[in-house]
Amino acid sequence: MSILKIEKLNKSYVRGFIPKTYKVLHDVSFELPSRSVTGFLGGNGAGKTTTIKCLLGLAYPDSGEITFFDGQPLSENVKRRIGFLPERPYFYEYLTGVEFLRFYGQLSGTMKKNVLEDRINALLKRVDLFHAKDKRLREYSKGMVQKIGVAQALIHDPELVILDEPMSGLDPDGRFYLAEIIREAANEGRSVFFSSHLLPDAEALCQRLVILKSGTMTYQGPLDTFLQKMGEAAIITFLASGTKQTVRVETEADLQTELSKLIRQGASIEAVKKDRNLEQAFIKMGLRGDGT
């Protein structure tokens, strides 16, 4: 089942005292399968937030087609099946954490009162905010606001969760809690689509990637396939003459040759690890920055 499909999406904005048209998205096309965690990546100005706004009806594309849940256009019924946290959320600061989640739960119109109250308490515990449930949002730190925002995106039990820079403003502890929530959401059968500049987090969480550069698609597909573009470099950790040492090799053939040599010399092989990660791949492929 295709949870989301975007075909040839184009978007331009007119800016400046002397109006000038800037094209932000260029024929962007990708598809999300159900029950997947997909990272939406790209440098600043790549077009990630604009894409998310277009698919949720918060901005109108110049052209292109966006469908959900095997071919349905965006509608009130479809929106009830989607949870969303924007990059810069604005919340009613006079509400407490409980009141805030209750408001959004009631707004969805999908749950009975007792079910909603149980879900509010469960989500507050999951995002480590149960201790602050009766505090007003104006008393929350930036990280706490980000976590309560994630909770509201999940409050109505959506099938698709869209998070725009959800790790922004979180300390390591908060990022850990959020990563666990994303994993749990996927294990429960939801699809999660999130943008992030924090590549190690994306690498740890995602099965799939969608990557933009200057408003143009550069990759969509499995994370492992993208990382294979880094080649076959590996790091061998071994023990020789009582000392732990490492050596880096560039190819699979070099790896086998080096292992054979070390074994002949009496070294004890402790580990062989592929020397590739998402951050390295971005740098190698020129994707870390963006010219828009």
C-alpha positions in Angstrom: 0.0 0.0 0.0 1.2 3.5 -0.9 0.7 5.8 2.1 1.8 8.9 0.2 2.6 9.6 -3.4 3.9 12.8 -4.9 4.2 13.2 -8.7 6.0 16.1 -10.5 5.5 18.6 -7.7 6.5 22.2 -8.7 6.3 25.3 -6.5 7.4 28.9 -7.0 7.3 32.0 -4.9 7.3 35.7 -6.0 9.6 37.8 -3.8 11.3 41.2 -3.6 10.4 44.8 -4.0 10.8 44.3 -7.7 8.8 41.0 -8.0 10.9 38.1 -9.1 9.8 34.5 -9.3 11.9 31.9 -7.5 11.3 28.2 -8.2 11.6 26.2 -5.0 10.5 22.7 -6.1 11.4 21.2 -9.5 9.4 18.1 -10.6 9.7 16.4 -7.1 8.3 12.9 -7.2 8.5 10.2 -4.5 6.4 7.5 -2.8 6.2 6.3 0.7 5.2 2.7 1.4 3.1 1.9 4.5 4.6 0.8 7.8 7.9 2.6 7.1 10.1 5.2 8.7 11.4 7.6 6.0 13.9 10.4 6.5 13.4 13.6 4.5 16.8 15.1 4.1 18.6 18.0 2.4 20.5 21.2 3.3 19.0 24.5 4.4 16.8 25.8 1.6 16.5 22.4 -0.2 12.7 22.6 -0.2 11.8 20.2 2.6 9.4 22.4 4.5 7.8 23.7 1.3 7.1 20.1 0.2 5.5 19.3 3.5 3.4 22.4 3.4 2.2 21.5 -0.1 1.3 17.9 0.8 -0.8 19.1 3.8 -2.6 21.9 1.9 -0.7 24.7 3.8 0.8 25.9 0.5 -0.5 25.5 -3.1 1.8 23.9 -5.6 2.1 25.3 -9.2 1.5 21.8 -10.5 1.8 18.2 -9.6 -0.3 15.6 -7.9 -0.4 14.5 -4.2 -2.4 11.5 -3.0 -2.7 9.5 0.2 -3.6 6.0 1.2 -3.6 4.4 -2.3 -4.8 7.3 -4.4 -7.0 9.6 -2.2 -6.6 13.4 -2.5 -6.3 15.5 0.6 -9.7 15.8 2.3 -11.1 16.1 5.9 -11.3 12.4 6.2 -7.7 12.0 5.0 -6.5 14.7 7.4 -8.0 12.7 10.4 -5.6 9.9 9.5 -2.5 12.2 9.5 -0.5 13.6 12.5 1.6 16.6 12.0 4.2 18.7 13.8 5.4 21.8 12.0 9.0 23.1 12.2 8.0 26.2 14.2 4.8 25.2 16.0 2.7 27.8 17.8 0.7 26.6 20.8 -1.7 28.3 23.2 0.6 29.1 26.1 -2.2 29.5 28.6 -3.1 25.8 28.3 -1.6 23.1 30.5 -0.1 20.0 28.9 -3.2 18.0 29.7 -5.5 20.7 28.4 -3.5 21.1 25.2 -3.6 17.4 24.3 -7.3 17.2 25.3 -8.1 20.1 23.0 -6.4 18.5 20.0 -7.8 15.1 20.8 -11.4 16.5 20.9 -10.6 18.5 17.7 -10.0 15.3 15.8 -13.4 14.0 16.8 -12.2 10.4 16.6 -12.1 9.2 20.3 -14.5 8.8 23.2 -13.8 10.8 26.3 -12.4 8.0 28.5 -10.2 6.6 25.6 -8.8 10.1 25.1 -8.0 10.7 28.7 -6.1 7.3 28.9 -4.2 8.2 25.7 -3.3 11.7 27.1 -1.7 10.1 30.2 0.0 7.4 28.2 1.5 9.9 25.7 2.7 12.3 28.5 4.6 9.4 30.0 6.0 8.4 26.6 7.4 11.9 26.0 8.6 12.2 29.6 6.3 15.1 30.4 3.9 13.5 32.9 5.6 15.4 35.7 4.7 18.7 33.9 1.2 17.8 32.8 -0.5 20.5 34.9 2.0 23.2 34.0 1.0 25.9 31.5 2.9 25.7 28.2 4.4 29.1 28.8 6.4 27.5 31.6 7.8 24.8 29.3 11.3 24.9 27.9 11.8 24.8 24.1 12.6 21.1 24.3 9.5 20.4 26.4 7.3 22.3 23.8 8.8 20.2 21.1 8.0 17.0 23.0 4.4 18.0 23.7 4.1 18.9 20.0 5.1 15.3 19.1 2.5 14.1 21.5 -0.3 16.1 19.8 0.8 14.7 16.5 0.1 11.2 17.9 -3.0 12.0 20.1 -5.6 10.9 17.5 -3.9 7.6 16.6 -2.9 8.6 13.0 -1.8 6.2 10.3 0.8 8.6 8.9 2.9 10.9 11.1 4.7 13.9 9.5 7.3 15.6 11.6 9.2 18.7 10.4 12.5 18.9 12.2 11.2 17.1 15.4 14.7 16.8 17.0 15.2 20.6 16.9 15.8 22.1 20.3 16.1 18.7 22.1 18.9 17.8 24.4 20.4 14.2 24.0 17.9 12.9 26.6 15.0 14.4 24.7 16.3 13.0 21.4 16.5 9.6 22.9 12.9 9.7 24.0 11.7 11.0 20.6 13.7 8.3 18.8 12.0 5.7 21.0 8.6 7.2 20.2 9.3 7.0 16.4 10.4 3.4 16.7 7.2 2.5 18.7 5.0 4.3 16.2 6.5 2.2 13.4 6.2 -1.0 15.4 2.5 -0.2 15.9 2.1 -0.1 12.1 2.2 3.6 11.5 4.3 5.3 8.7 6.6 8.1 9.9 7.9 10.8 7.6 10.3 13.3 9.2 12.7 15.9 8.1 16.0 16.4 10.0 19.4 18.0 9.8 20.7 15.5 12.4 22.0 12.8 10.2 23.1 10.3 12.9 19.5 10.3 14.2 18.1 9.8 10.7 20.6 6.9 10.1 19.6 5.2 13.4 15.8 5.5 12.7 15.1 5.2 9.0 14.7 2.4 6.6 14.2 4.7 3.7 15.4 8.2 2.6 14.0 10.9 0.4 16.8 13.5 -0.4 16.4 17.0 -2.0 19.1 19.4 -3.2 18.1 22.8 -4.4 14.5 21.7 -4.8 15.3 18.7 -7.0 15.1 15.0 -6.0 18.5 13.4 -5.8 17.6 10.1 -4.1 14.7 8.0 -2.8 15.0 4.5 -1.6 16.5 2.3 1.1 19.1 3.8 3.5 21.4 0.8 2.9 21.4 1.3 -0.9 22.3 5.0 -0.4 25.2 4.1 2.0 26.6 1.6 -0.5 27.5 4.6 -2.7 30.2 5.2 -0.1 32.0 2.1 -1.5 33.5 -0.8 0.4 35.9 0.9 2.8 36.3 -0.9 6.2 38.2 -0.6 9.4 39.9 -3.7 10.9 40.5 -3.7 14.7 43.1 -6.2 15.8 45.4 -7.2 18.7 49.2 -7.5 17.9 52.1 -7.7 20.3 49.7 -6.9 23.1 48.5 -3.7 21.6 45.1 -2.9 20.0 45.5 -1.4 16.6 43.3 -0.4 13.6 43.9 -0.3 9.8 41.6 1.1 7.1 41.2 -0.6 3.7 39.4 0.8 0.7 38.0 -2.3 -1.2 36.7 -5.7 -0.5 39.8 -7.2 -2.1 42.1 -5.1 0.1 40.1 -6.3 3.1 40.6 -10.0 2.3 44.3 -9.4 1.6 44.9 -7.5 4.9 43.0 -10.0 7.0 45.1 -12.9 5.5 48.3 -11.0 6.2 47.3 -10.2 9.8 46.4 -13.8 10.6 49.7 -15.0 9.1 51.5 -12.6 11.4 49.6 -14.0 14.4 47.4 -11.0 15.0 44.0 -11.5 16.7 41.1 -10.0 14.7 38.7 -8.2 17.1 36.3 -6.5 14.6 35.7 -5.6 11.0 33.4 -2.6 10.5 32.3 -0.9 7.3 33.6 2.7 7.3 30.6 4.5 6.0 27.8 6.5 7.5 25.1 9.0 6.4 27.2 12.1 7.3 30.2 10.9 5.3 27.9 10.1 2.3 26.4 13.6 2.4 29.8 15.2 2.4 31.1 12.9 -0.3 28.1 13.6 -2.6 28.0 17.3 -1.9 24.6 17.2 -0.1 25.5 18.8 3.2 25.0 22.4 2.1 22.5 23.8 -0.4 22.7 26.8 -2.6 19.1 27.9 -2.4 
